[in-house]
Amino acid sequence: MAMYFVGIDISKYKHDCCIISAVDQKIVSKLTVKNDKAGFEQLLTVFNSLSNPDNIKIGFESTAHYALNLELFLENAHHSFMEINPLLIKEYKKSTSLRRTKTDSVDCESIARWLMTVEYKPHSKGFYHSYSLKSLTRLRDRLIRQRSFYLVKITNVLDHTFPEFKPFFHERLSKTALYLLENYGSAEKMVKMNSAAYEKLRSLSRGKFSPQQFIRLKELAANTVGVNNSIFDVELNSLLALYKSLIKEIDTLEKEINRLIEEVHPHYMSVPGIGPISAAVIYSEYGDISNFSTPAQMLAFAGIEPGINDSGTESHGGRMVKHGSSQLRYVLINCCLPLIRFDMTFAAYYAKKRGEGKPHRVAVTHVAKKLVRVIYALERQGVDFN
């Protein structure tokens, strides 16, 4: 049976498709389908009239969420598809045409023609899992940033009203500190706290909050240089409500992320230092590791391989190329900190790099590269870390 290559240019309301026959490399059909059920059915009808799913190779640029519904539809219809980095299509178009053109019809044809020149690597079956985890981990990341933002705002208010409060709690808003702010927002009210108030604080802190600390806090409140103003009370209550709601939402997201990553349970979760949240980010950003044929490709994807300057007269490795997913890079480097502390192999590798005169950050980046190579090996061999 004849083979066909399909390039699809994804956009919000419609998708442009170009179908090319592998035999004579001519365009068989060009069509635009709407981003709805009728449009998808229409596309499927065209595919079915040409050949069976095994002989149809489909490619589109990875344009985040607009493609998701189409991907699920194709997966249910037993069609494979390949997501393509838009940069590659751009380079390919530059190489095939001297004229600068930007029309969508050219794009879907370029995708189809590019597809004919490369090894077809269809998207993995479990992509829905990785898509869900990507959405959840990225949302969690945004909420954590917002939480930090509100923390700064709360601190700003306290700098006016009771500047001695946060240093007393070692600059952290613990459960006890939050409870105090919610129930006795100002220094004035904290001065008036009685032994019943202390009992509540003691049980809340599981006995960690001592009578001495309680007395000390009341002294600080009595002698504060802060200003008491009802406007600040209103502001503080508002910020605390937002801060607490974020803590609750982050908690809900983390439970769901833990549940989803447990279902997949990748082998690299056995590495000390890779907890469920880190594993979820790694899984959602990399997807199926069998898509990578070497660890070097995984490093490039995360953007932690060094740039290379190579000309006729000189050649040297450069700085880290920061292409790729910043979230993935951040998580990989963060996972290395406990690894250096608790795992002999990684600790020795870090020490070796420091011994070569590399600063801490550079040495940790080398450890992150080693970690990626380990992740690649574990998934390829289907074994846990020991």
C-alpha positions in Angstrom: 0.0 0.0 0.0 1.1 3.6 -0.7 2.7 5.6 2.0 1.6 9.2 2.8 3.1 12.1 4.8 0.8 14.6 6.4 1.9 18.0 7.7 -0.6 19.8 10.0 -0.2 23.4 10.9 -2.0 23.8 14.3 -3.8 27.0 15.2 -6.6 27.9 17.7 -9.7 27.6 15.5 -8.5 25.7 12.4 -5.8 23.3 11.3 -4.2 23.4 7.8 -3.2 20.0 6.4 -1.1 19.0 3.5 -0.9 15.4 2.4 2.0 14.3 0.2 2.4 10.9 -1.5 5.7 9.1 -0.8 5.8 7.6 -4.3 6.1 10.7 -6.4 6.4 13.3 -3.6 3.5 15.2 -5.0 0.7 16.9 -3.0 -2.4 14.7 -2.9 -4.6 17.0 -1.0 -4.6 20.3 0.9 -7.4 21.1 3.2 -8.3 23.2 6.2 -10.3 21.6 9.0 -12.0 23.3 11.9 -10.8 22.6 15.4 -14.0 20.7 16.3 -15.5 17.2 16.1 -16.8 17.6 12.5 -13.4 18.9 11.4 -11.6 15.9 13.0 -14.1 13.5 11.5 -13.5 15.1 8.1 -9.8 14.6 8.5 -10.2 11.0 9.4 -12.4 10.3 6.4 -9.7 11.7 4.1 -7.1 9.5 5.8 -9.3 6.4 5.6 -9.8 7.0 1.8 -6.1 7.0 1.3 -4.6 4.1 3.3 -4.6 2.3 6.6 -3.2 4.1 9.7 0.2 2.3 9.5 1.0 3.9 6.2 0.1 7.5 7.2 2.8 9.5 8.9 1.6 12.7 10.6 3.6 15.6 11.9 2.9 18.9 13.5 4.8 21.6 15.4 4.6 21.2 19.2 2.4 24.2 19.8 1.3 23.4 23.4 -2.3 23.0 24.1 -4.1 23.7 20.8 -2.9 20.3 19.5 -4.0 18.3 22.5 -7.6 17.5 21.4 -6.4 16.5 18.0 -3.7 14.3 19.5 -6.2 12.5 21.7 -8.6 12.1 18.7 -5.8 10.6 16.5 -4.6 8.3 19.3 -8.2 7.0 19.7 -8.4 6.5 15.9 -5.1 4.4 16.2 -3.1 7.0 14.2 0.5 7.7 15.2 1.9 11.3 15.0 5.1 13.0 15.6 5.6 16.4 17.4 8.3 18.6 15.8 10.3 21.4 17.3 9.3 24.5 15.3 12.9 25.6 15.1 13.7 22.6 13.0 10.9 23.4 10.5 12.1 27.0 10.4 15.7 25.9 9.6 14.4 23.5 7.0 12.3 26.2 5.3 15.3 28.5 5.2 17.4 25.8 3.6 14.9 25.0 0.8 13.8 28.5 -0.2 15.7 31.8 -0.6 12.5 33.8 -0.5 11.1 34.9 2.8 7.5 33.8 3.0 5.1 33.5 5.9 1.8 31.9 4.9 0.2 29.0 6.7 -0.2 27.0 3.5 3.5 26.9 3.1 3.9 25.8 6.7 1.9 22.6 6.5 3.6 21.7 3.3 7.0 22.3 4.8 6.1 20.1 7.7 5.1 17.3 5.4 8.2 17.6 3.3 10.4 17.8 6.4 8.8 14.6 7.7 10.0 12.8 4.5 13.6 13.6 5.3 13.8 12.4 8.9 13.4 9.2 10.9 9.7 9.1 11.9 9.5 8.9 15.7 5.9 8.7 16.8 4.7 10.1 20.0 4.5 7.7 22.9 1.3 6.1 24.0 1.4 7.4 27.5 1.5 11.0 26.4 -1.7 12.0 28.1 -0.2 11.2 31.5 2.8 13.3 30.7 0.6 16.1 29.4 -1.5 16.1 32.6 1.6 16.1 34.8 3.1 19.0 32.7 0.0 21.1 33.3 -0.1 20.3 37.0 3.6 20.8 37.7 3.7 24.1 35.8 0.6 25.4 37.6 2.1 24.3 40.9 5.3 26.2 40.0 3.3 29.4 39.3 1.3 29.1 42.5 4.5 28.7 44.5 5.9 31.9 42.9 2.6 33.6 43.9 2.9 32.3 47.4 6.4 33.8 47.7 5.1 37.1 46.4 2.4 37.2 49.1 5.0 36.3 51.7 7.0 39.3 50.7 3.9 41.5 50.9 3.1 40.2 54.4 6.6 40.9 55.5 6.3 44.5 54.2 3.2 45.1 56.3 4.9 43.6 59.4 7.9 45.9 58.8 5.5 48.7 59.6 3.4 47.2 62.4 5.7 44.7 64.2 9.2 44.5 62.7 10.5 42.3 65.5 7.9 39.5 64.7 9.6 37.7 61.8 13.1 37.7 63.1 11.7 36.1 66.3 10.4 33.2 64.1 13.7 33.0 62.2 12.2 34.7 59.2 9.8 31.9 58.6 6.0 31.9 58.7 5.5 28.7 60.6 2.0 27.3 61.5 2.4 29.0 64.9 3.4 32.3 63.4 0.5 32.2 60.9 -2.0 31.4 63.7 -0.7 34.4 65.7 -1.0 36.8 62.8 -4.5 35.6 61.9 -5.8 35.7 65.5 -3.8 38.6 67.0 -2.8 40.6 63.9 -1.1 43.4 65.8 1.6 43.8 68.5 -1.1 45.5 70.6 -3.3 42.4 70.7 -0.3 40.1 71.3 0.6 42.0 74.4 -2.8 41.0 75.9 -2.4 37.3 75.2 -3.2 35.1 78.3 -2.3 31.6 79.4 -5.3 30.1 77.5 -3.8 31.7 74.4 -0.5 30.0 75.2 -2.1 26.6 75.6 -3.5 26.9 72.1 -0.1 27.9 70.7 1.6 25.0 72.6 -0.7 22.3 71.2 -0.4 23.9 67.7 3.4 23.7 67.8 3.3 20.2 69.3 5.0 21.6 72.4 7.9 23.3 70.6 6.7 26.8 71.5 8.0 27.1 75.0 6.7 29.4 77.9 10.0 31.3 77.7 9.4 32.0 74.0 5.8 33.1 74.7 7.0 35.6 77.4 9.7 36.9 75.1 7.2 37.5 72.2 4.9 39.4 74.6 7.9 41.6 75.7 8.8 42.3 72.0 5.2 43.2 71.3 5.1 45.6 74.3 8.3 47.4 73.2 7.8 47.3 69.4 8.9 50.2 67.3 6.0 49.4 64.9 3.1 51.6 64.2 -0.5 50.5 64.9 -2.9 51.4 62.2 -6.2 49.8 61.3 -5.4 50.0 57.5 -2.5 47.6 58.1 -4.8 45.2 59.9 -7.1 45.1 56.8 -4.2 44.6 54.5 -2.7 41.9 56.6 -5.9 39.9 56.8 -6.4 40.1 53.1 -2.8 38.9 52.3 -3.1 36.1 54.9 -6.3 34.8 53.3 -4.7 34.8 49.9 -1.5 33.2 51.3 -3.4 30.4 53.1 -5.6 29.7 50.1 -2.5 29.2 47.9 -1.0 26.8 50.5 -4.3 24.8 50.2 -4.3 24.8 46.4 -0.6 23.8 46.2 -1.4 20.9 48.6 -4.3 19.7 46.4 -2.1 19.9 43.3 0.7 18.0 45.0 -1.7 15.2 46.0 -2.9 14.8 42.4 0.7 15.0 41.0 1.8 12.2 43.5 -1.1 10.0 42.4 -0.4 10.4 38.7 3.4 9.8 39.0 2.8 6.7 41.2 0.7 5.2 38.3 3.7 5.6 36.0 6.4 5.1 38.6 9.5 5.6 36.5 12.7 3.8 37.5 14.5 7.0 38.3 12.2 7.6 41.3 14.5 5.1 43.0 17.4 7.7 42.9 17.9 9.3 46.3 17.0 13.0 45.8 14.4 12.5 43.2 11.1 12.8 45.0 7.6 12.5 43.4 7.4 16.2 42.4 10.8 16.2 40.8 10.0 12.9 39.1 6.8 14.4 37.8 8.6 17.4 36.3 11.3 15.1 34.7 8.6 12.8 33.3 6.3 15.5 32.0 9.1 17.4 30.3 11.0 14.4 28.8 8.0 12.2 28.1 9.0 8.8 26.9 12.7 8.4 27.2 12.9 5.8 24.4 12.4 8.9 22.1 16.0 9.8 22.9 18.7 7.7 21.2 21.5 9.1 23.4 22.0 10.8 26.8 23.5 13.7 24.8 20.1 14.4 23.2 18.5 14.5 26.7 21.1 16.9 27.8 20.4 19.1 24.8 16.7 18.9 25.5 17.2 20.2 29.0 19.7 22.8 27.8 22.6 21.7 30.0 25.1 20.8 27.3 28.0 23.2 26.8 28.1 25.3 23.6 31.1 24.6 21.4 32.9 27.3 19.5 34.7 25.6 16.7 36.2 27.5 13.8 39.3 26.9 11.6 41.6 28.6 14.0 40.3 27.8 17.5 38.1 25.3 19.2 36.8 25.4 22.8 33.8 24.5 24.9 31.7 27.4 25.8 29.1 28.2 28.4 25.9 26.2 29.1 23.4 26.6 26.3 20.2 27.6 27.9 17.8 26.3 25.3 15.3 23.8 26.4 13.0 23.7 29.4 14.1 26.0 32.2 11.8 24.1 34.6 13.5 20.8 33.8 17.0 22.3 34.2 16.0 23.8 37.5 14.7 20.5 38.8 17.6 18.4 37.6 20.1 20.8 39.3 18.1 20.9 42.5 17.9 17.0 42.7 21.7 17.0 42.7 22.1 18.8 46.0 20.8 15.9 48.2 22.5 13.4 45.8 25.9 15.0 46.6 25.2 14.6 50.3 23.7 11.1 50.4 25.1 9.1 47.6 28.8 8.0 47.5 29.2 7.9 43.7 27.7 11.3 43.1 29.6 12.8 46.1 32.9 11.5 44.7 32.1 12.8 41.3 31.3 16.3 42.7 34.5 16.2 44.8 36.5 15.3 41.7 35.1 18.3 39.8 35.8 20.6 42.7 39.3 19.2 42.8 39.7 20.2 39.1 39.2 23.8 40.3 35.5 24.1 39.2 33.3 26.4 41.3 30.3 24.9 43.1 27.7 25.8 40.5 29.7 24.4 37.6 30.5 21.2 39.5 26.8 20.8 40.3 26.0 21.2 36.6 28.4 18.3 35.9 26.7 16.2 38.5 23.3 17.1 36.8 24.8 15.8 33.5 25.8 12.5 35.2 22.3 12.3 36.7 20.7 12.6 33.2 23.0 9.8 32.0 21.9 7.7 35.0 18.2 8.4 34.3 18.7 7.4 30.6 20.4 4.1 31.6 17.8 3.2 34.2 14.9 3.7 31.8 16.7 2.0 28.9 17.6 -1.1 31.0 14.3 -1.0 33.0 16.1 -1.3 36.4 16.0 0.7 39.6 19.0 2.6 41.0 21.1 0.9 43.6 
